[in-house]
Amino acid sequence: MISVVGHTTTDHLFTVPELIAKNHSTFITAHQIFYGGGAANIAAGIAVLGGEAELVTAVGGDFAGSEYDHWLTKLGVLRRFIVKPEMHSSTCYLFNDGTDDQVTYFEWGGPPRRSTMPRHRCWTACISHRANRISVCVWRRRRPGVSFDPGQDLVRFSRDQIAQILKRTDLLFVNRHEAEGICAIGGFSREALIAMVPRVIITMSGDGSLLYQDGEEVQVPAVPVTLADPTGAGGDAFRAGFLTAEKRGGYDPVTAVEIGTTAASFVVEKAGCQTNLPDWERMAARYRTHFGGELSSLPAP
């Protein structure tokens, strides 16, 4: 079982002619609504691939019985929900200009509490609102199998919180911008960051990803696809693929990175973080084409 702690968010994606300065206005050319939230995306990706995922998240009184609620049930995602009846569920409003540039606004919703932290051996913290509460759980209830994915909440961390979390993290998932942000907040170099954590994975969009482990660097190329979603939605699918491959499939870290890369390639082909999640068979077929290897079926739960 892989527990994923963090946000379950409804994403509103707006396309505008340009990203404007304050006190100006523009018009919206497209508005799409998708299921999102880093933790929910990862849990959904694990479930579709055939793994077992528990989503630990806070929702508002408006979530029960919603279409998103039914969707997670359909996927078979196990849930440990903390319901905040007086609050709205987490909502993301993302504005993009049709290029790689975007601006995002979050309504965070309620924070998970310390008592909700999972007790399974393997869990990933896709950190959400009130990061300090999660960081306390990470370093006070430390156990093997903890991965950390700061995502867009990185700006909420203090230097001390970053240091405490990294000290007790087994696997760090970041993209290149988040890696730079962690180093800036922590006041250390990228080399020092890599030395702090047993394993670090840095994703770099079309440039592939880097795996740092045991003092070695391994670069894994991206799977070439036609990009339809400029929001970076593939990162969560990458994490889902990696964790499923390693924890459920028993694959070595390099192969797990390749599997994560392959899973991510499906998601970026369509708009929305959960719109085009692959099952294990679809992923394995594309893996064979790109990386040239055969993947066995996942063992039964």
TIKE-839504 format. One record per residue (C-alpha): residue in one letter; residue number from 1; x, y, z. Coordinates in pm, whole numbers, plus 50000, padded with zeros to 5 digits. Layout:
{type:A | seq:NUM | px:X | py:Y | pz:Z}
...
***
This chain:
{type:M | seq:1 | px:50000 | py:50000 | pz:50000}
{type:I | seq:2 | px:50125 | py:50346 | pz:49908}
{type:S | seq:3 | px:49973 | py:50634 | pz:50103}
{type:V | seq:4 | px:49977 | py:50976 | pz:49940}
{type:V | seq:5 | px:49932 | py:51282 | pz:50162}
{type:G | seq:6 | px:49829 | py:51619 | pz:50019}
{type:H | seq:7 | px:49573 | py:51797 | pz:49807}
{type:T | seq:8 | px:49267 | py:51682 | pz:49618}
{type:T | seq:9 | px:49183 | py:51977 | pz:49397}
{type:T | seq:10 | px:48941 | py:52071 | pz:49123}
{type:D | seq:11 | px:49140 | py:52246 | pz:48852}
{type:H | seq:12 | px:48996 | py:52530 | pz:48646}
{type:L | seq:13 | px:49219 | py:52594 | pz:48346}
{type:F | seq:14 | px:49172 | py:52924 | pz:48165}
{type:T | seq:15 | px:49338 | py:53021 | pz:47840}
{type:V | seq:16 | px:49397 | py:53393 | pz:47790}
{type:P | seq:17 | px:49565 | py:53592 | pz:47512}
{type:E | seq:18 | px:49839 | py:53706 | pz:47748}
{type:L | seq:19 | px:49927 | py:53714 | pz:48116}
{type:I | seq:20 | px:49859 | py:54070 | pz:48221}
{type:A | seq:21 | px:49989 | py:54309 | pz:48485}
{type:K | seq:22 | px:49786 | py:54407 | pz:48791}
{type:N | seq:23 | px:49499 | py:54653 | pz:48748}
{type:H | seq:24 | px:49450 | py:54540 | pz:48389}
{type:S | seq:25 | px:49192 | py:54303 | pz:48241}
{type:T | seq:26 | px:49169 | py:54059 | pz:47953}
{type:F | seq:27 | px:48924 | py:53804 | pz:47817}
{type:I | seq:28 | px:48914 | py:53425 | pz:47852}
{type:T | seq:29 | px:48924 | py:53220 | pz:47533}
{type:A | seq:30 | px:48876 | py:52877 | pz:47692}
{type:H | seq:31 | px:48773 | py:52734 | pz:48030}
{type:Q | seq:32 | px:48818 | py:52367 | pz:48117}
{type:I | seq:33 | px:48756 | py:52184 | pz:48445}
{type:F | seq:34 | px:48965 | py:51884 | pz:48545}
{type:Y | seq:35 | px:49030 | py:51664 | pz:48848}
{type:G | seq:36 | px:49362 | py:51745 | pz:49010}
{type:G | seq:37 | px:49564 | py:51805 | pz:49323}
{type:G | seq:38 | px:49912 | py:51656 | pz:49343}
{type:A | seq:39 | px:49826 | py:51385 | pz:49594}
{type:A | seq:40 | px:49505 | py:51282 | pz:49419}
{type:N | seq:41 | px:49682 | py:51274 | pz:49082}
{type:I | seq:42 | px:49948 | py:51040 | pz:49216}
{type:A | seq:43 | px:49696 | py:50816 | pz:49393}
{type:A | seq:44 | px:49479 | py:50799 | pz:49081}
{type:G | seq:45 | px:49782 | py:50718 | pz:48866}
{type:I | seq:46 | px:49887 | py:50436 | pz:49099}
{type:A | seq:47 | px:49534 | py:50292 | pz:49102}
{type:V | seq:48 | px:49499 | py:50295 | pz:48722}
{type:L | seq:49 | px:49840 | py:50128 | pz:48682}
{type:G | seq:50 | px:49719 | py:49851 | pz:48911}
{type:G | seq:51 | px:49879 | py:49948 | pz:49239}
{type:E | seq:52 | px:49716 | py:50007 | pz:49575}
{type:A | seq:53 | px:49688 | py:50369 | pz:49682}
{type:E | seq:54 | px:49543 | py:50543 | pz:49984}
{type:L | seq:55 | px:49470 | py:50914 | pz:49951}
{type:V | seq:56 | px:49504 | py:51112 | pz:50275}
{type:T | seq:57 | px:49350 | py:51450 | pz:50212}
{type:A | seq:58 | px:49127 | py:51725 | pz:50346}
{type:V | seq:59 | px:48807 | py:51820 | pz:50165}
{type:G | seq:60 | px:48525 | py:52063 | pz:50226}
{type:G | seq:61 | px:48161 | py:51993 | pz:50291}
{type:D | seq:62 | px:48096 | py:52018 | pz:49917}
{type:F | seq:63 | px:48302 | py:51712 | pz:49817}
{type:A | seq:64 | px:48089 | py:51415 | pz:49927}
{type:G | seq:65 | px:47872 | py:51297 | pz:49638}
{type:S | seq:66 | px:48048 | py:51522 | pz:49387}
{type:E | seq:67 | px:48158 | py:51399 | pz:49045}
{type:Y | seq:68 | px:48517 | py:51397 | pz:49168}
{type:D | seq:69 | px:48413 | py:51181 | pz:49463}
{type:H | seq:70 | px:48248 | py:50930 | pz:49229}
{type:W | seq:71 | px:48551 | py:50933 | pz:49001}
{type:L | seq:72 | px:48789 | py:50832 | pz:49280}
{type:T | seq:73 | px:48551 | py:50555 | pz:49381}
{type:K | seq:74 | px:48545 | py:50428 | pz:49023}
{type:L | seq:75 | px:48925 | py:50417 | pz:49012}
{type:G | seq:76 | px:48942 | py:50221 | pz:49336}
{type:V | seq:77 | px:49141 | py:50479 | pz:49530}
{type:L | seq:78 | px:49122 | py:50414 | pz:49903}
{type:R | seq:79 | px:49057 | py:50732 | pz:50096}
{type:R | seq:80 | px:49115 | py:50874 | pz:50438}
{type:F | seq:81 | px:48931 | py:51205 | pz:50413}
{type:I | seq:82 | px:48934 | py:51480 | pz:50670}
{type:V | seq:83 | px:48611 | py:51670 | pz:50610}
{type:K | seq:84 | px:48596 | py:52041 | pz:50690}
{type:P | seq:85 | px:48220 | py:52109 | pz:50653}
{type:E | seq:86 | px:48258 | py:52485 | pz:50684}
{type:M | seq:87 | px:48514 | py:52513 | pz:50402}
{type:H | seq:88 | px:48520 | py:52473 | pz:50026}
{type:S | seq:89 | px:48727 | py:52190 | pz:49886}
{type:S | seq:90 | px:49061 | py:52286 | pz:49739}
{type:T | seq:91 | px:49034 | py:52463 | pz:49404}
{type:C | seq:92 | px:49302 | py:52571 | pz:49158}
{type:Y | seq:93 | px:49258 | py:52853 | pz:48906}
{type:L | seq:94 | px:49529 | py:52836 | pz:48643}
{type:F | seq:95 | px:49570 | py:53092 | pz:48366}
{type:N | seq:96 | px:49798 | py:53016 | pz:48071}
{type:D | seq:97 | px:49870 | py:53202 | pz:47751}
{type:G | seq:98 | px:49909 | py:52895 | pz:47533}
{type:T | seq:99 | px:50284 | py:52874 | pz:47589}
{type:D | seq:100 | px:50488 | py:52750 | pz:47884}
{type:D | seq:101 | px:50397 | py:53060 | pz:48086}
{type:Q | seq:102 | px:50121 | py:53044 | pz:48344}
{type:V | seq:103 | px:49989 | py:53199 | pz:48665}
{type:T | seq:104 | px:49814 | py:52990 | pz:48930}
{type:Y | seq:105 | px:49586 | py:53083 | pz:49221}
{type:F | seq:106 | px:49489 | py:52831 | pz:49490}
{type:E | seq:107 | px:49205 | py:52815 | pz:49735}
{type:W | seq:108 | px:49377 | py:52575 | pz:49971}
{type:G | seq:109 | px:49090 | py:52426 | pz:50170}
{type:G | seq:110 | px:49153 | py:52258 | pz:50506}
{type:P | seq:111 | px:49492 | py:52114 | pz:50608}
{type:P | seq:112 | px:49550 | py:51747 | pz:50699}
{type:R | seq:113 | px:49614 | py:51709 | pz:51070}
{type:R | seq:114 | px:49901 | py:51533 | pz:51236}
{type:S | seq:115 | px:49678 | py:51248 | pz:51353}
{type:T | seq:116 | px:49587 | py:51162 | pz:50994}
{type:M | seq:117 | px:49935 | py:51065 | pz:50884}
{type:P | seq:118 | px:49956 | py:50711 | pz:50739}
{type:R | seq:119 | px:50120 | py:50426 | pz:50922}
{type:H | seq:120 | px:50211 | py:50221 | pz:50614}
{type:R | seq:121 | px:50574 | py:50150 | pz:50538}
{type:C | seq:122 | px:50563 | py:50339 | pz:50209}
{type:W | seq:123 | px:50410 | py:50681 | pz:50173}
{type:T | seq:124 | px:50474 | py:50996 | pz:49980}
{type:A | seq:125 | px:50414 | py:51345 | pz:50110}
{type:C | seq:126 | px:50281 | py:51566 | pz:49832}
{type:I | seq:127 | px:50286 | py:51859 | pz:50071}
{type:S | seq:128 | px:49980 | py:52075 | pz:50101}
{type:H | seq:129 | px:49852 | py:52372 | pz:50303}
{type:R | seq:130 | px:50014 | py:52432 | pz:50643}
{type:A | seq:131 | px:50338 | py:52263 | pz:50537}
{type:N | seq:132 | px:50477 | py:52296 | pz:50887}
{type:R | seq:133 | px:50222 | py:52047 | pz:51020}
{type:I | seq:134 | px:50326 | py:51786 | pz:50768}
{type:S | seq:135 | px:50695 | py:51849 | pz:50831}
{type:V | seq:136 | px:50645 | py:51782 | pz:51202}
{type:C | seq:137 | px:50490 | py:51446 | pz:51114}
{type:V | seq:138 | px:50774 | py:51360 | pz:50879}
{type:W | seq:139 | px:51049 | py:51407 | pz:51135}
{type:R | seq:140 | px:50865 | py:51295 | pz:51449}
{type:R | seq:141 | px:50711 | py:50982 | pz:51300}
{type:R | seq:142 | px:50997 | py:50888 | pz:51073}
{type:R | seq:143 | px:50990 | py:50541 | pz:50915}
{type:P | seq:144 | px:51148 | py:50389 | pz:50602}
{type:G | seq:145 | px:50982 | py:50450 | pz:50267}
{type:V | seq:146 | px:50916 | py:50825 | pz:50290}
{type:S | seq:147 | px:50930 | py:51029 | pz:49972}
{type:F | seq:148 | px:50879 | py:51403 | pz:49953}
{type:D | seq:149 | px:50731 | py:51611 | pz:49670}
{type:P | seq:150 | px:50712 | py:51982 | pz:49759}
{type:G | seq:151 | px:50531 | py:52091 | pz:49443}
{type:Q | seq:152 | px:50396 | py:52444 | pz:49423}
{type:D | seq:153 | px:50370 | py:52473 | pz:49802}
{type:L | seq:154 | px:50746 | py:52517 | pz:49823}
{type:V | seq:155 | px:50710 | py:52891 | pz:49885}
{type:R | seq:156 | px:50543 | py:52815 | pz:50221}
{type:F | seq:157 | px:50849 | py:52646 | pz:50370}
{type:S | seq:158 | px:51101 | py:52803 | pz:50601}
{type:R | seq:159 | px:51469 | py:52715 | pz:50595}
{type:D | seq:160 | px:51433 | py:52512 | pz:50915}
{type:Q | seq:161 | px:51135 | py:52315 | pz:50781}
{type:I | seq:162 | px:51320 | py:52228 | pz:50461}
{type:A | seq:163 | px:51623 | py:52111 | pz:50658}
{type:Q | seq:164 | px:51414 | py:51897 | pz:50895}
{type:I | seq:165 | px:51223 | py:51730 | pz:50612}
{type:L | seq:166 | px:51525 | py:51658 | pz:50393}
{type:K | seq:167 | px:51710 | py:51508 | pz:50688}
{type:R | seq:168 | px:51442 | py:51240 | pz:50720}
{type:T | seq:169 | px:51344 | py:51185 | pz:50355}
{type:D | seq:170 | px:51441 | py:50870 | pz:50164}
{type:L | seq:171 | px:51345 | py:50993 | pz:49818}
{type:L | seq:172 | px:51306 | py:51348 | pz:49692}
{type:F | seq:173 | px:51095 | py:51419 | pz:49382}
{type:V | seq:174 | px:51149 | py:51764 | pz:49228}
{type:N | seq:175 | px:51157 | py:51931 | pz:48891}
{type:R | seq:176 | px:51450 | py:52155 | pz:48804}
{type:H | seq:177 | px:51274 | py:52471 | pz:48923}
{type:E | seq:178 | px:51178 | py:52314 | pz:49257}
{type:A | seq:179 | px:51537 | py:52196 | pz:49304}
{type:E | seq:180 | px:51656 | py:52555 | pz:49260}
{type:G | seq:181 | px:51386 | py:52677 | pz:49499}
{type:I | seq:182 | px:51480 | py:52430 | pz:49772}
{type:C | seq:183 | px:51845 | py:52531 | pz:49743}
{type:A | seq:184 | px:51754 | py:52900 | pz:49761}
{type:I | seq:185 | px:51537 | py:52851 | pz:50072}
{type:G | seq:186 | px:51782 | py:52617 | pz:50240}
{type:G | seq:187 | px:52088 | py:52821 | pz:50153}
{type:F | seq:188 | px:52287 | py:52534 | pz:50005}
{type:S | seq:189 | px:52410 | py:52415 | pz:49665}
{type:R | seq:190 | px:52254 | py:52153 | pz:49440}
{type:E | seq:191 | px:52545 | py:51921 | pz:49523}
{type:A | seq:192 | px:52472 | py:51962 | pz:49893}
{type:L | seq:193 | px:52103 | py:51889 | pz:49833}
{type:I | seq:194 | px:52187 | py:51566 | pz:49654}
{type:A | seq:195 | px:52418 | py:51465 | pz:49939}
{type:M | seq:196 | px:52143 | py:51517 | pz:50201}
{type:V | seq:197 | px:51896 | py:51263 | pz:50063}
{type:P | seq:198 | px:51969 | py:50897 | pz:49977}
{type:R | seq:199 | px:51792 | py:50932 | pz:49642}
{type:V | seq:200 | px:51697 | py:51242 | pz:49444}
{type:I | seq:201 | px:51501 | py:51247 | pz:49118}
{type:I | seq:202 | px:51496 | py:51569 | pz:48918}
{type:T | seq:203 | px:51255 | py:51581 | pz:48624}
{type:M | seq:204 | px:51336 | py:51817 | pz:48339}
{type:S | seq:205 | px:51036 | py:51802 | pz:48104}
{type:G | seq:206 | px:51151 | py:51728 | pz:47750}
{type:D | seq:207 | px:51511 | py:51684 | pz:47866}
{type:G | seq:208 | px:51425 | py:51370 | pz:48063}
{type:S | seq:209 | px:51515 | py:51315 | pz:48426}
{type:L | seq:210 | px:51814 | py:51265 | pz:48653}
{type:L | seq:211 | px:51846 | py:51000 | pz:48924}
{type:Y | seq:212 | px:52105 | py:51057 | pz:49196}
{type:Q | seq:213 | px:52187 | py:50757 | pz:49412}
{type:D | seq:214 | px:52499 | py:50629 | pz:49590}
{type:G | seq:215 | px:52702 | py:50919 | pz:49454}
{type:E | seq:216 | px:52614 | py:50840 | pz:49093}
{type:E | seq:217 | px:52407 | py:51030 | pz:48837}
{type:V | seq:218 | px:52192 | py:50848 | pz:48583}
{type:Q | seq:219 | px:52011 | py:51038 | pz:48308}
{type:V | seq:220 | px:51694 | py:50890 | pz:48158}
{type:P | seq:221 | px:51565 | py:51045 | pz:47835}
{type:A | seq:222 | px:51208 | py:51163 | pz:47793}
{type:V | seq:223 | px:50961 | py:50971 | pz:47578}
{type:P | seq:224 | px:50892 | py:51188 | pz:47271}
{type:V | seq:225 | px:50522 | py:51275 | pz:47239}
{type:T | seq:226 | px:50307 | py:51558 | pz:47114}
{type:L | seq:227 | px:50254 | py:51789 | pz:47410}
{type:A | seq:228 | px:49894 | py:51897 | pz:47464}
{type:D | seq:229 | px:49906 | py:52013 | pz:47827}
{type:P | seq:230 | px:50152 | py:52292 | pz:47915}
{type:T | seq:231 | px:50082 | py:52277 | pz:48289}
{type:G | seq:232 | px:50340 | py:52014 | pz:48381}
{type:A | seq:233 | px:50075 | py:51749 | pz:48454}
{type:G | seq:234 | px:50316 | py:51466 | pz:48372}
{type:G | seq:235 | px:50511 | py:51508 | pz:48695}
{type:D | seq:236 | px:50245 | py:51345 | pz:48910}
{type:A | seq:237 | px:50207 | py:51055 | pz:48666}
{type:F | seq:238 | px:50585 | py:51014 | pz:48674}
{type:R | seq:239 | px:50572 | py:50976 | pz:49051}
{type:A | seq:240 | px:50283 | py:50731 | pz:49026}
{type:G | seq:241 | px:50471 | py:50521 | pz:48773}
{type:F | seq:242 | px:50794 | py:50522 | pz:48969}
{type:L | seq:243 | px:50634 | py:50431 | pz:49301}
{type:T | seq:244 | px:50418 | py:50158 | pz:49149}
{type:A | seq:245 | px:50712 | py:50008 | pz:48963}
{type:E | seq:246 | px:50943 | py:50006 | pz:49262}
{type:K | seq:247 | px:50705 | py:49927 | pz:49547}
{type:R | seq:248 | px:50460 | py:49696 | pz:49371}
{type:G | seq:249 | px:50662 | py:49569 | pz:49079}
{type:G | seq:250 | px:50998 | py:49533 | pz:49253}
{type:Y | seq:251 | px:51191 | py:49705 | pz:48973}
{type:D | seq:252 | px:51531 | py:49864 | pz:49023}
{type:P | seq:253 | px:51540 | py:50246 | pz:49053}
{type:V | seq:254 | px:51662 | py:50313 | pz:48698}
{type:T | seq:255 | px:51390 | py:50095 | pz:48544}
{type:A | seq:256 | px:51137 | py:50257 | pz:48778}
{type:V | seq:257 | px:51244 | py:50601 | pz:48648}
{type:E | seq:258 | px:51196 | py:50475 | pz:48292}
{type:I | seq:259 | px:50850 | py:50345 | pz:48384}
{type:G | seq:260 | px:50762 | py:50676 | pz:48548}
{type:T | seq:261 | px:50882 | py:50859 | pz:48237}
{type:T | seq:262 | px:50664 | py:50638 | pz:48019}
{type:A | seq:263 | px:50356 | py:50686 | pz:48236}
{type:A | seq:264 | px:50406 | py:51062 | pz:48228}
{type:S | seq:265 | px:50421 | py:51063 | pz:47849}
{type:F | seq:266 | px:50054 | py:50960 | pz:47828}
{type:V | seq:267 | px:49928 | py:51232 | pz:48058}
{type:V | seq:268 | px:50084 | py:51524 | pz:47873}
{type:E | seq:269 | px:49919 | py:51414 | pz:47549}
{type:K | seq:270 | px:49583 | py:51539 | pz:47675}
{type:A | seq:271 | px:49479 | py:51832 | pz:47892}
{type:G | seq:272 | px:49409 | py:51743 | pz:48254}
{type:C | seq:273 | px:49613 | py:51552 | pz:48510}
{type:Q | seq:274 | px:49382 | py:51247 | pz:48524}
{type:T | seq:275 | px:49237 | py:51250 | pz:48172}
{type:N | seq:276 | px:49475 | py:51006 | pz:48004}
{type:L | seq:277 | px:49622 | py:50792 | pz:48280}
{type:P | seq:278 | px:49761 | py:50464 | pz:48138}
{type:D | seq:279 | px:49702 | py:50119 | pz:48278}
{type:W | seq:280 | px:50000 | py:49887 | pz:48314}
{type:E | seq:281 | px:49947 | py:49717 | pz:47976}
{type:R | seq:282 | px:49935 | py:50044 | pz:47777}
{type:M | seq:283 | px:50236 | py:50174 | pz:47964}
{type:A | seq:284 | px:50433 | py:49850 | pz:47909}
{type:A | seq:285 | px:50366 | py:49857 | pz:47534}
{type:R | seq:286 | px:50503 | py:50211 | pz:47501}
{type:Y | seq:287 | px:50793 | py:50125 | pz:47730}
{type:R | seq:288 | px:50887 | py:49838 | pz:47502}
{type:T | seq:289 | px:50880 | py:50067 | pz:47199}
{type:H | seq:290 | px:51092 | py:50341 | pz:47357}
{type:F | seq:291 | px:51325 | py:50164 | pz:47600}
{type:G | seq:292 | px:51335 | py:49826 | pz:47429}
{type:G | seq:293 | px:51263 | py:49609 | pz:47732}
{type:E | seq:294 | px:50984 | py:49378 | pz:47843}
{type:L | seq:295 | px:50792 | py:49446 | pz:48162}
{type:S | seq:296 | px:50619 | py:49167 | pz:48348}
{type:S | seq:297 | px:50266 | py:49208 | pz:48478}
{type:L | seq:298 | px:50223 | py:49349 | pz:48825}
{type:P | seq:299 | px:50182 | py:49085 | pz:49095}
{type:A | seq:300 | px:49831 | py:49039 | pz:49232}
{type:P | seq:301 | px:49753 | py:49244 | pz:49545}
***
